[in-house]
Amino acid sequence: MARRAGVVAAFTLGSRVLGFARDAVLGHVFGAGEAQDAFVAAQTIPNVLRRLVGEGSLMIAFVPILAEEKARGGPEAMRRYTRAVLGLLIPLLFVMCALGMAFPEALVEAFAAGFTGERRTLAVDLTRVMMPYLFFISLTALASGALNVQGRFAAPAAAPILLNVAIILGAVVARSWFRVPIEAVAWGLVLGGVLQLALQVPYLKREGLLVAPSWEPRHPAVGLLARRMLPALFGVAVYQLNMIVIRQIASFLPEGQLSCYFWATRLQEFALGVFAVSISIAALPTMSEHAARGDRAAVLATFRRALRATNFITVPAMVALIVLAEPIVGVLFRHGNFTPEDGALTAALVQILGAALVPIGAVRVLVPTYYAVGDTRTPVWAATGSLVTTALAGWLLGDALQIHGLTLATMLAAAVQGVILAVLLRRRLRAALSGAPGAPVPARAPTTPAMTVVQHGLRCVVAVLPGALLAWFLAGRWTWFEGRNLLGAVVLGGLLVVVGGGYVALAKLLRVGEVDLLWGMIRRRLPGRR
């Protein structure tokens, strides 16, 4: 699992670095104005739908069942199952894309009712352009899941690099070709979707999974997929409703605040995407394989290791985002049309979102654990609790604190979801795999998983604090919104080395096991080391 997560993290790191370049280019060219606000709202629409259909409910159910088909009937069973799923998915995607292109006004109203005038018109036009992205990225998600079950993680993880390159080319090269320059970025998004799908094709062919769709609605595994998808669809829908609630509330706030929130979430997603999501992507096929054999002890052990590995990254990332928010925002975004006021607001939002890294990282590991054992209902209840928290706290705090309050609401929602999932985990694992041939989960262990994870997390906090405090003190001696980006980048790099180096050294002294695991993986890749 560590090797798989390492592959995903390496390519995701490259993608996220390019993602920062993409966001910096968009901030430089368009600033935090109506064009960028319209693009953020319009981009959200196909992304939400793709997570409902592609990366969301379908993948949640598809990967574990494909692992079961592999264990039961080998490659031929996998191919037949994939053909049957494609036969249902492709027509559905065609219909959704056609409806979205025909009625973009209704989608903009649902996602950004506060938009008026030119900002609303632009959001409608961009939505119509970007809807085909839903088709290509959903098929890419299905291909990625199939490759992951086969232990192939490089191509799916590298695909977003092509998306970022296409968007950057649209903003830098093609914007002069359009009457409305931001439309070039929308077409770049669609091109990126095509390129991501094309990258998967040779790897699917190599694994024998490049198959034509077939109409087999009576395939037994398709019926199982539908039964598991329904609660998973509701659970993913609740999560996406969170996004809709956030966008709706933000659309009524002053111009530019939605864009600043978007850029702040990009920084939060960097830590989550490179490490927490990489670990969850690697863990889902592993846990699904254990669950297919009924090995409850192995499922639980994999979950514990995945959660510790996630904490090992998200704890220092959380502290770094809180204490170095201004340096990071100043270096990455403060140039062109991105003003000092935009930078100050974005940095404040980064600090709030940084505090949510640990609970969100835990949720990213907890949810796949439930799905691996076929429990798609419990995540629904947890996501519902998160939605209620977002709606109530968002309206109350958003009215008083504007975008700051809305961001606080998302942090509270993540904490509520994480607590619900963690409290119910052992009971749900025991119920989901009861009677299976694996080793039983003990009713009470001398040291519970929750206590082990808490102790591990506290050691990570103790390890990161000294370096973080020193970096915070040094950062306060520098002015970050004056436009000296190159020299500022050098100083920021030094501050991050202080935080990261101090953390690794102290974590080693405190016997945090992930340090040895990380060092062992590095040594095996050094020349002459095998």
N, C-alpha and C positions, 0 to 999 in steps of 0.2 A: 504494500500500500504506500509506503514511504517513497519507493522508487517511482511508482506511478504519479504520486502527488508531486514529486520533484520534476518530472517531465512536464506536467501540466503547469506548474508554477513557473518554470523557466520560460516557456512560450508565452504564458500569460503576462509575465513581467515585461517581455518585449512588446506585447500588445498594449499594456497599460502605459508604458513609456510613450509609445506612439499616440495613445489616447490623450495623454497630457499635451503632447505636441499639437494634436488636433484641437483640443479645447483652447490651448494658448493661441492658435491661429484664429479660431472663431472669435475669441475675445478681442484679439488685436484688430481683426477686420470689421466686426460688427458691434463690439462693445456690449453693454447690458441694456440694449434698446428694444424696440418693438419687433425688429426682425429676428433677433435672437430669442425673444420670448415666444414668438410665433413658431419658430423652429422647434424649441423645446417642447411646446404643447403638442405640435403635430407629430413629432418623433415619438412621443409617448404612446400614441394611439396604436400603431402597428407593433410596438414593443410590448404593450400590455396584451394585445390579442395573441401575439406569438407565444407569450408565456402561458396563456390560457390553453392554446392548442398545441404548440410545438414543445417548448422547453418545460412547460408546466404539467398539466394533468396527463398528457399523453406519455411524456418521458418518465414521469413518476411511476406509471403503471407498466410502460413498455419494457424498461430495462430489467426489472425483476422477472417478468414473465419470459423475456427472451433468454435470461439465464436459466430459467426452469426448462425451457424448450431445448436449450443446449445440453443440459444434464440428462434430459429424457431421450432425445432423438438425434442429437449431434447436429452437424452442419445442415443436413437436408431439412430437418425440422425448423431450424432457424430461418432458412431461406423461404420455406412455405409460409411461415408466420409473418415474415417481413413483407412478402408479396401481398398477403391478405390485408395487412395494416395499410400499406400504400394504396391499395384499391379503394379503401374508405377515405383516407386522408386527402388525397389529391383532389377529388371532386369537392370536398368540403372547403379546402383552401381556395379553389377557384371561385366558389360561390361567395365566400367571405370577402375576397379581394374585389370582386365585381360590385358587391353591395357597398363596400367602403368607397370605391371610386365614384359610384353613382350618387351616394348620399353623404358626402363628407361634412356637410353643414350639421347634420344630426350628431355626428361623432364629435365635432368641435364643441357643440353645445353641451354634450355629455361630459367632456373633459375640461373645458375652459369656458364656462358660461359667463365669466366676468369680462371676456374679451369683447371689445366693441370697435367699430370703425375699421381703419386700415389693418390693425392688428388681427382682428377677426377674419377679414377677407384673406389676408396673407396666410393665416393658419389653415383656412379651408383649402386654398390652392396647394399648399405644401402637403396636406393630408392626402389629397388626390394623387399627387406625384408619388408619395412614399408607400402607398398601400401594397404594391407588388412585392415590396420587401418582405411582407408577411409570408408570402408563398415560398420564397427561396430560403429564408432563415428557418422556417418550420421544417422543411425537408432536410436542411443542414443539421438541425437538432436531432432528427430521427437517425440520420446517418452517423452522427457522433455517438449516440447511444449504442448503436449496433457495434461500432468500432471499439467502444469502451468495454463492452462485454467480451470482446476478443482480446482484450489487453492492449489495444492500440489507442494511445492517448495523444500522440504528438500532433497529428493532422487536425483533430478537433480543437486542440488548444491553440494551434497556430492560426486558425482561420480568421479570428478577429483582427489579426494584423492587417490582412487584406482590406477589411472594412475601414480601418483607420486610414490606410493609405489612400483609398478611394475618396473618402470625405476630405482629406487634406488637399488632394489634387483638385477636387471640386471647388474648394474655397480659394485656393491660390491660383490655379491655372484657368479654370473654366468660368469663374464668376463674371468675367467681362463678356462672356458670350450670351448672357441672359439680361433681359430688361430689368428683372428683379434679381440681384446677385445671389441672395440666399437660396434661390431655386437650384443653383448649381450644387449646393451642398445636399439638397434633397435627392437630386439625381445621383450624386456620389454615394449616398446611402444605398440606393437600389443597386447600383453597380457592385458595391461591396457585398451585398447579399448574393448576387450571381457568382462572384468570385469565391466566396466561402463555400458554396455548394460544389462548385467545380473542383475545388481542392480535395474534397472527400472522394471523388469518383475513382481515381486510380487505386486508392487504398481499399475501397469497398470491393473493387474488382479483384484485388490481390487476396482478399479474405473470402472470396466467393459469395459476397453479399450484395453485389450489384445486380439487382433483380428487377423485372418489370412488374408493375402492379397487376393484381388479379382480383376479380370480384368473388370473394369467398366469405360472405357474412356469417355462414354457418360453421366456420372454423372454430373448434372448441376454445382455442386460446383467445380468439377475437371476442367471444362472449365473456370470458374471464376479464379481458382487457376492459370491456364496456362496464362490467360490474365494479371494477376497481377504479375506473376513470371517474364515475359519477361523484363519489365523495371527494376524490382528489380534485376534480374540476371545481367543486364548490370551495374547497380549501384554497386552491390557487386563485379563484375568483375573489375570495375574501381578501387575500393579500393584494390583488390588483385593485380592488375597491379602495384599499388604503391609499394607493397611488392616485386614484381618481379623486378621492377626498382631498388629498394634499394639493393636487393641481387645481381643483375647483376653488378651494379657499385662497390659494396663492393668486389665482387669476383676478381676484378682487383687490389685491394689494397694489401699492404704487408700482409704476413701470420700472422694470429692472430687478425687482426683488426675486421674481421667479428665476431669472437667469443666475443671480448670485447663489440661490439655493441649489440650482443645477450644478454649478461649478463646485460648490462645497460637497455635494454628494459624490461627485467624481473623485475627489480626494479620499473620501470614506471608502468608496468602492475599490480604490486601488489596493488597499490593504486586504479587503475582503476578497477581491477577485484573484489576487496573486496567490494568496495562501489559504484562507478559510474556504473559499469556493473550490480551490484546487484539491484540498483535502477531502471535501465532501464528494466531489466528482470521482476521486479515486476510491473512496470508501464505499460508495453505493454498489458497484459491481462486486466488490469483495464481500460485503455483508450479504448481498443477494445470493452469492454462491454458498455462503455458510448457511443461510436460511433455507435454500433449496435442499440442503442435506439435513436440515433439522438440527443443526449444531448451535444451540442457544448460547452456550458458553463462548464459542468463537465470535458470534455476533456481538455479544456484550463486551468481549475483550477488544474487538476492533473498534467499537464505539468509544471505549475509554481511551484508547491510544489516539484516536482521531481527535477527541475533545482536548486531550492534553496538548497535542501538537498544535491545535488551533489556538489554545490559550498562550502557548509559547510565542506565537507571533502577534496575536491581537492585543495582548497586554502592553508590550512595548510600543506597538503602533498607536494604541489609544493614548498613551502618555506623550508620545512624540507629536501627535496631532494637536493635543491640548497645549503643550508648552511651546511648540514651534509653528503655530498656525500662521502668524504674520510672516515669518521668513519664507515659508513654503508658498503662500499665496503671492507674496511680493515677487519672488523669483519666477514663478511659473506664469503669472498672469498680468503683472503690472507693466504694461506697455501698450502703445497704440491707443485705442479708444477705451481701454479699461482704466478707469480713473482711480485715484487714491480712495475716494468714497466707496467705490465698488469693492476695492481691496479690503477696506476695513470691515465692511458688512460681510463679505465672503469669509474672512478670517474668523469673525465671531461665530458664524454658522458652522465652520469647520470644527471649532472647539466643542460645540454642542454635539455635533454628529460623531466626533471622535470618542466622546464618552459612551456612545452607544455601540462601539465596536465589539466589546466583549460579549454582551448579550446577543447581538446579531450573529457574531461568529458561532456562538453556541447553538443558536437556532439552525444555522446552516449545517451543523453536524447532527443535531437531534432529529430534524425532519426526515432526512434520508434513512435514518435508523428505523423509524416507523414504517416507511415505505418498503424497505428491504424485506420486512417480515409480513407485508401485505396489509398492514393497518393503515388505511387511508382516512379513517374517521377522526382519530384523535387530533391530527394536525388541523382538521377543520375547526374543531372547538377552540384550539389554541389561536388559530388565525382569526376566528370570530371575536375572541377576547381582545386581540390586537386591534381589530377594526373598530370595535366599540370605544376603545381607549383613544384611538386616533381621532374619531369623530367628535367625542366629547371634549377631550383636551384640546384638539385643534381649534374648534370653534371658540372655546373659552379663552385659551391662551392666545390664539391668533387675533382675536378682537382686541385684546389688551396689549400684546407685545408684537403684533404683526408677524413678520417672517420668523423672528426669534421664537415666538410662542409656538408657531407651527412646527418648527424644528424640534423644540422640546417635546411636543406631542409624539413625534415619531420615535424619540428615544424612550419615552415611557411605554409606548406600544410594544417596542421590541423587548423590553424587560418583562412585560406581562406575558407575552407569548413564550419567552424562554422559561419562565417559572412554571407555567402550566405544563409544558412538554417535559421538563426535568422531573417534576413531582410524579407524573404518571408513567414514566418510562419503564421501570422494572415491572410494574403490575401489567402493563400492556404487552411487554415482551413475553412474560410468562403465559398470558392468555393467548397470544397469537401463535405461539409455538408449543402449546401444551399437547402432549401425546406424541410429539416428534421424537426421532431416535437420538437426539443430541443429549449432552449432559444437562441436567436440570439447573436452572438458575436458583441459587440458594435463597430461602426466604429471608435470611438475615446473615450478613457477613460480618466478621470482626471489624473490618474497615469498609464502610459503604462506598460505592463509586462517587457519590456526591461529596463525601468528606475528602476522598483522595483528590478529586479535582479541585476542591477548595484549597487544600493545602498546597497543591501544585501551583495554583493561581497566586496564592499569597507569596510564595517564593519568587515567582516571576515579578510581582510588584516590588518586592524588596530589592531584587536585582537591578531593576531599571531606574529606580528613583535617584540614586546618587548622580549618575551620568546625566539624567534628564534635568535635574536641578542646576547642575553646572552649565548645561547647554542653555537653559532658560536665562541664567544670569548673563552669559556671554551674548546671547541674542539681544538682550535689552540694551546693549551698547551700540547697536547698529540701527540705522534708519532704513526700513525695508521698502518704502513706497516712493523712493526718489528716482527710480528708473535705472539704477546701476545694476542691471541684471547679471552681467557676466561676472563681475567681482562678487556680487551677492550670492551667485550660484556657488562660487568657490567657498565662501564663508559658510553657506548652508551645508555644503558637503562636509566640511569639517565638523559642524555641529552634529550632523547625523552620525558621523564616525564616533564622536564622543558618546552619544547615546547608545549606539549599537555595540561599540567595542566594550564599553563599561558593562552593558547588560550581559553580553556573552561571558565576560570574565567572571562577573559575580554569580551568574547562573551556574557556571562550572563549579565554583566554590560551594554553592548551595546544593549541589548534586541534582540539578535539573537534568533529567536523562536525555532530553532532546538535543542538548549540546553535543553529547557523544555521538548520537545518531547522525546529526548534521555533519560532524567532523569525519565520521566514518564514511559517509557518502562522498564527501569531498576527496578524501584520501584515495578512494577506489578509482577516482577519475584522474588522479595525478599520473604523469608518465612513470612507468615502471611499477605502478601499484595495481594489484588485482586481487 
